[in-house]
């Protein structure tokens, strides 16, 4: 058992030193032993294994940001559910009523955005605009690929 405050921080200091040494060792080893190959293919941006199409400075729809905010909202809801579950037995009915109110408010927001069409990504005018701009490209499906060639 540590007898002073400084002794109690020795394990934390050792863990930090180990982490720094490990990270430095991995970076230095990779720099010394790794191949340095630069070509057009390696310098291309990675987009889920697909060839990048169009400019990276393309404007995104507001719906993209709305869905991102919804994702954060429901993550926050999940974060609040865990501590509630831990103290539920201590608070009994008060905790139950409070969580029901919280979930009803979150679901009201969800149904509101659903009714507004935020989750609908298939608007015809958006598809028409992208095809007119030339940014809508057809991707070959597996059925159309000729495997005999």
Secondary structure, DSSP 8 states (H G I E B T S, - for coil): ---SHHHHTHHHHHHHHHHHHHHHHHHHHHHHHS-----HHHHS--BTTB---S-TT----HHHHHHHHHHHHHHHHHHHHHHHHHHHHHHTHHHHHHHHHHHHHHHHHHHHHHHHTTT----HHHHHHHHHHT-------GGG--S--
